[in-house]
Amino acid sequence: MDTVSSALPLILTLAATGVFAGILAGLLGVGGGIVIVPVLFFVFQGLGVSADSSMVIATATSLATIIPTSLSSIRAHHAKGNVDFALLKIWGPFVLAGVLLASYLVTIAEGVWLTTLFGVIATLAALNMLLRASSPPMFQRLPSKAGQSIMAALIGLFSALVGIGGGTLSVPTLTACNYPAHRAVGTAAAIGLIISLPAAVTLLIAGQTPADAPAGTYGLVNLLGFVCIVPLTVLFAPVGARIAHALDAAVLKKVFAVVLLITGLRMLAQVIL
């Protein structure tokens, strides 16, 4: 009973993370990782896990949870015709190449570098949401196939390095090139699957479990986090997708951007201070 009581706050925290991440996955196409990674990072440290171990386990666990979330979100967006499979044929191989390189780097990198990278990406993503929400596109069209291949590889690389699904980087990249916003969100869900599936499997099988890893960690994936978060992300991703098509999400995006900015700066502060 004492064990269950002591674990209950952690389970409730993980469940709440799953609800929020699922809604955001459908609403913003961010794959949920932008929420899951920092929550797990701080929760694991609260359990006595080192910051380095917390970050690599949070990254791998987040990628694992994004797999079913992406599948659920893809179905919802595909039903509305917002998944661009022609673009995915061009981007997919290069996203995958970036992901495979990142998966190897995560197994050898120190957590402090991953924490710094996440903090930088989160901060830049938040500033982009706040400052460019109503700005016109920077370009009139996507670049050539060569340019798109570079973009796709970098999105795969940086997304897998910090445990995010790809929407955080691919949605602003696509919309900056005058790509329709709803179609960008739907296509980002599919990009999230290309990122999360190979990365999570690699880190589950090839990752070496840290000595101070929390209970239930296999490879670099914490199975308790996965089990608590996944059912709720799958359940609530379609809810987010419906909200995205029924409401003007500008206010919600700004609120999320402020929270994300604070989170990114807090993670950077932990590294610097």
C-alpha positions as CSV (number, residue, x, y, z in Angstrom):
1,M,0.0,0.0,0.0
2,D,2.8,2.4,0.9
3,T,4.5,1.7,-2.5
4,V,1.2,2.4,-4.3
5,S,0.6,5.6,-2.3
6,S,4.1,6.9,-3.0
7,A,3.8,6.1,-6.7
8,L,0.4,7.7,-7.1
9,P,1.6,11.3,-7.4
10,L,4.0,10.3,-10.1
11,I,1.4,8.3,-12.0
12,L,-1.1,11.2,-11.8
13,T,1.6,13.6,-13.1
14,L,2.4,11.3,-16.0
15,A,-1.3,10.9,-16.8
16,A,-1.8,14.6,-16.8
17,T,1.2,15.0,-19.1
18,G,-0.4,12.4,-21.5
19,V,-3.7,14.4,-21.7
20,F,-1.9,17.7,-22.3
21,A,0.5,16.2,-24.8
22,G,-2.3,14.4,-26.7
23,I,-4.3,17.6,-27.1
24,L,-1.2,19.5,-28.3
25,A,-0.3,16.8,-30.7
26,G,-3.6,17.2,-32.5
27,L,-3.9,21.0,-32.0
28,L,-0.4,22.1,-33.0
29,G,1.2,19.1,-34.6
30,V,4.0,19.2,-32.0
31,G,4.0,15.5,-31.4
32,G,3.7,15.9,-27.6
33,G,7.4,15.6,-27.0
34,I,7.9,19.3,-26.4
35,V,5.7,18.8,-23.3
36,I,6.7,15.3,-22.3
37,V,10.5,15.8,-22.3
38,P,10.7,18.7,-19.8
39,V,8.1,17.1,-17.5
40,L,10.0,13.8,-17.4
41,F,13.3,15.6,-17.1
42,F,12.2,17.3,-13.9
43,V,10.1,14.4,-12.5
44,F,13.0,12.0,-12.8
45,Q,15.3,14.4,-11.0
46,G,12.7,14.6,-8.3
47,L,13.1,10.8,-7.9
48,G,16.9,11.3,-7.3
49,V,18.1,10.6,-10.9
50,S,21.0,12.7,-12.1
51,A,20.3,15.5,-14.6
52,D,22.3,13.7,-17.3
53,S,20.5,10.4,-16.9
54,S,17.1,12.2,-16.6
55,M,17.6,13.9,-20.0
56,V,18.6,10.9,-22.0
57,I,15.8,8.8,-20.5
58,A,13.2,11.6,-21.0
59,T,14.3,11.9,-24.6
60,A,14.0,8.2,-25.4
61,T,10.7,7.8,-23.4
62,S,9.2,10.8,-25.2
63,L,10.1,9.3,-28.6
64,A,8.4,6.0,-27.7
65,T,5.2,7.8,-26.6
66,I,5.1,9.8,-29.8
67,I,4.6,6.6,-31.9
68,P,1.0,5.9,-31.0
69,T,0.2,9.6,-30.7
70,S,1.4,10.2,-34.2
71,L,-0.7,7.3,-35.5
72,S,-3.8,8.6,-33.9
73,S,-3.1,12.2,-35.1
74,I,-2.4,11.0,-38.6
75,R,-5.8,9.2,-38.8
76,A,-7.6,12.3,-37.6
77,H,-5.8,14.7,-40.1
78,H,-5.9,12.2,-43.0
79,A,-9.7,12.1,-42.6
80,K,-9.7,15.8,-43.3
81,G,-7.3,15.6,-46.2
82,N,-4.5,17.3,-44.5
83,V,-1.6,14.8,-44.9
84,D,0.6,15.5,-47.9
85,F,1.9,12.1,-48.9
86,A,3.7,13.5,-52.0
87,L,5.8,15.7,-49.7
88,L,6.4,12.8,-47.4
89,K,7.9,10.7,-50.3
90,I,10.5,13.5,-50.8
91,W,11.2,14.2,-47.1
92,G,10.9,10.7,-45.6
93,P,14.3,9.2,-46.5
94,F,16.1,12.3,-45.4
95,V,14.2,12.7,-42.2
96,L,15.1,9.0,-41.5
97,A,18.8,9.6,-42.2
98,G,18.8,12.4,-39.7
99,V,17.0,10.3,-37.1
100,L,19.4,7.4,-37.4
101,L,22.4,9.7,-36.9
102,A,20.7,11.3,-33.9
103,S,19.8,7.9,-32.4
104,Y,23.5,7.0,-32.3
105,L,24.5,10.4,-30.9
106,V,21.9,10.1,-28.0
107,T,23.5,6.9,-26.9
108,I,27.0,8.5,-26.6
109,A,26.2,12.2,-25.8
110,E,26.2,13.7,-22.3
111,G,22.8,14.7,-21.0
112,V,24.0,18.3,-20.5
113,W,24.4,18.8,-24.3
114,L,20.9,17.4,-25.0
115,T,19.4,19.6,-22.2
116,T,21.1,22.7,-23.7
117,L,19.9,21.8,-27.2
118,F,16.3,21.2,-26.0
119,G,16.4,24.5,-24.1
120,V,17.6,26.4,-27.2
121,I,15.0,24.7,-29.5
122,A,12.2,25.2,-27.0
123,T,13.1,28.9,-26.6
124,L,13.4,29.6,-30.3
125,A,10.1,27.7,-31.0
126,A,8.3,29.8,-28.3
127,L,9.7,33.0,-29.7
128,N,8.6,32.0,-33.2
129,M,5.1,31.4,-32.0
130,L,4.9,34.7,-30.1
131,L,6.6,37.0,-32.7
132,R,5.7,35.4,-36.0
133,A,2.2,34.1,-35.3
134,S,0.6,36.6,-37.8
135,S,3.6,37.4,-39.9
136,P,3.5,36.7,-43.6
137,P,5.6,33.8,-45.0
138,M,9.3,34.4,-45.4
139,F,9.3,32.6,-48.8
140,Q,6.7,32.1,-51.5
141,R,7.3,28.4,-52.0
142,L,9.4,25.5,-50.8
143,P,12.9,25.3,-52.1
144,S,14.2,22.8,-54.6
145,K,14.2,19.1,-53.8
146,A,17.9,19.5,-52.8
147,G,17.0,22.2,-50.4
148,Q,14.1,20.3,-49.0
149,S,16.3,17.2,-48.5
150,I,18.6,19.3,-46.3
151,M,15.7,20.8,-44.4
152,A,14.2,17.3,-43.8
153,A,17.5,15.8,-42.6
154,L,18.0,18.6,-40.1
155,I,14.5,18.3,-38.8
156,G,15.0,14.6,-38.3
157,L,18.4,15.1,-36.7
158,F,17.4,17.8,-34.2
159,S,14.0,16.4,-33.4
160,A,15.3,12.9,-32.5
161,L,18.2,14.4,-30.5
162,V,15.8,16.1,-28.1
163,G,12.8,13.7,-28.2
164,I,10.3,15.8,-30.1
165,G,8.0,14.6,-32.9
166,G,9.0,16.9,-35.6
167,G,6.0,19.3,-35.6
168,T,7.9,21.8,-33.5
169,L,10.4,22.2,-36.3
170,S,8.5,21.1,-39.5
171,V,5.3,23.2,-39.0
172,P,7.1,26.6,-38.7
173,T,9.5,25.5,-41.5
174,L,6.7,24.6,-43.9
175,T,4.5,27.6,-43.0
176,A,7.5,29.9,-43.5
177,C,7.6,28.6,-47.1
178,N,3.9,29.6,-47.7
179,Y,2.7,26.1,-47.1
180,P,-1.0,25.8,-45.8
181,A,-1.0,25.8,-42.0
182,H,-3.6,23.0,-41.6
183,R,-1.8,20.8,-44.1
184,A,1.5,21.5,-42.4
185,V,0.1,20.3,-39.0
186,G,-1.3,17.1,-40.5
187,T,1.8,16.3,-42.5
188,A,3.9,17.0,-39.3
189,A,2.1,14.2,-37.6
190,A,3.3,11.8,-40.2
191,I,6.8,13.2,-40.0
192,G,6.6,12.6,-36.2
193,L,6.0,8.9,-36.9
194,I,9.1,8.7,-39.2
195,I,11.1,10.3,-36.4
196,S,9.8,8.5,-33.4
197,L,9.5,4.9,-34.5
198,P,13.1,4.2,-35.6
199,A,14.6,6.4,-32.9
200,A,12.6,4.8,-30.0
201,V,13.3,1.2,-31.2
202,T,17.1,2.0,-31.5
203,L,17.2,3.6,-28.0
204,L,15.2,0.7,-26.5
205,I,17.5,-1.9,-28.0
206,A,20.9,-0.2,-28.2
207,G,20.7,2.2,-25.3
208,Q,22.7,1.4,-22.2
209,T,20.5,1.8,-19.1
210,P,22.2,4.3,-16.7
211,A,23.0,3.0,-13.2
212,D,20.7,5.6,-11.6
213,A,17.8,5.1,-14.0
214,P,14.3,5.1,-12.4
215,A,12.6,1.7,-12.0
216,G,11.0,0.3,-15.1
217,T,13.7,1.6,-17.5
218,Y,14.7,-0.7,-20.3
219,G,17.5,0.5,-22.6
220,L,16.9,4.2,-22.4
221,V,13.1,4.0,-22.3
222,N,11.2,4.2,-19.1
223,L,8.3,1.8,-19.4
224,L,6.2,3.3,-16.5
225,G,6.2,6.7,-18.2
226,F,5.3,5.0,-21.5
227,V,2.4,3.0,-20.0
228,C,1.0,6.0,-18.1
229,I,1.3,8.5,-21.0
230,V,0.4,6.6,-24.1
231,P,-3.3,5.7,-23.6
232,L,-4.1,9.3,-22.8
233,T,-2.1,10.8,-25.7
234,V,-3.9,8.4,-28.1
235,L,-7.3,9.3,-26.6
236,F,-6.8,13.1,-26.6
237,A,-4.9,13.6,-29.9
238,P,-8.2,13.5,-32.0
239,V,-9.7,16.0,-29.5
240,G,-6.9,18.4,-30.3
241,A,-7.3,17.8,-34.0
242,R,-11.0,18.7,-33.7
243,I,-10.2,21.8,-31.8
244,A,-7.7,22.8,-34.4
245,H,-10.4,22.7,-37.1
246,A,-13.2,24.1,-35.1
247,L,-11.5,27.1,-33.3
248,D,-9.1,29.9,-33.9
249,A,-6.2,28.5,-31.9
250,A,-4.2,31.8,-31.8
251,V,-4.8,32.5,-28.1
252,L,-4.1,28.9,-27.1
253,K,-0.9,29.0,-29.1
254,K,0.3,32.2,-27.4
255,V,-0.4,30.8,-23.9
256,F,1.5,27.6,-24.8
257,A,4.3,29.6,-26.3
258,V,4.8,31.5,-23.0
259,V,4.8,28.3,-21.0
260,L,7.3,26.8,-23.5
261,L,9.5,29.9,-23.3
262,I,9.6,29.6,-19.5
263,T,10.4,25.9,-19.7
264,G,13.2,26.4,-22.2
265,L,14.8,29.1,-20.2
266,R,14.5,27.1,-17.0
267,M,16.3,24.1,-18.6
268,L,19.1,26.4,-19.9
269,A,19.4,28.0,-16.5
270,Q,19.9,24.5,-14.9
271,V,22.8,23.9,-17.3
272,I,24.4,27.4,-16.9
273,L,23.9,27.9,-13.2
